[in-house]
Amino acid sequence: MAQGVHIRAVQEILGHSDVRITEGYTHVASEIARDAAARMGRALWGADDG
């Protein structure tokens, strides 16, 4: 969402049956969530976040 991805696309990717479930997660933008995303990127694609 922070990257401009439409909420319906995020819903589909995450497999949520109802967009309200996805909306419940959109507020998570803490340092812990950013760190987790960076770690997943490195694990999946070898992405360097820094």
C-alpha positions as CSV (number, residue, x, y, z in Angstrom):
1,M,0.0,0.0,0.0
2,A,2.8,2.4,0.9
3,Q,4.2,1.7,-2.6
4,G,1.0,2.7,-4.3
5,V,-0.3,-0.8,-4.9
6,H,-4.1,-0.9,-5.0
7,I,-5.7,-2.5,-1.9
8,R,-7.6,-5.0,-4.1
9,A,-4.3,-6.2,-5.5
10,V,-2.9,-6.6,-2.0
11,Q,-6.0,-8.5,-1.0
12,E,-5.6,-10.9,-3.9
13,I,-1.9,-11.4,-3.2
14,L,-2.5,-12.1,0.5
15,G,-5.5,-14.4,-0.2
16,H,-7.9,-12.5,1.9
17,S,-11.6,-13.3,1.2
18,D,-12.7,-9.8,2.3
19,V,-11.0,-6.5,1.7
20,R,-11.8,-5.5,5.3
21,I,-9.3,-8.1,6.4
22,T,-6.7,-6.5,4.3
23,E,-7.6,-3.0,5.5
24,G,-7.0,-4.2,9.0
25,Y,-3.3,-4.7,8.1
26,T,-2.7,-1.5,6.2
27,H,-1.9,0.4,9.4
28,V,1.1,-1.8,10.1
29,A,4.1,0.3,9.0
30,S,6.3,-0.1,12.0
31,E,10.0,-0.6,11.9
32,I,9.4,-4.3,12.7
33,A,7.2,-4.7,9.6
34,R,9.8,-2.9,7.4
35,D,12.5,-5.1,8.7
36,A,10.5,-8.2,8.1
37,A,9.8,-7.1,4.5
38,A,13.5,-6.4,3.9
39,R,14.5,-9.8,5.2
40,M,11.9,-11.5,3.0
41,G,13.2,-9.6,0.0
42,R,16.7,-10.7,0.7
43,A,15.6,-14.3,1.2
44,L,13.5,-14.4,-1.9
45,W,15.4,-12.2,-4.4
46,G,18.7,-11.5,-2.8
47,A,17.6,-7.8,-2.6
48,D,20.0,-5.5,-0.8
49,D,18.0,-2.9,1.2
50,G,20.9,-0.6,1.9
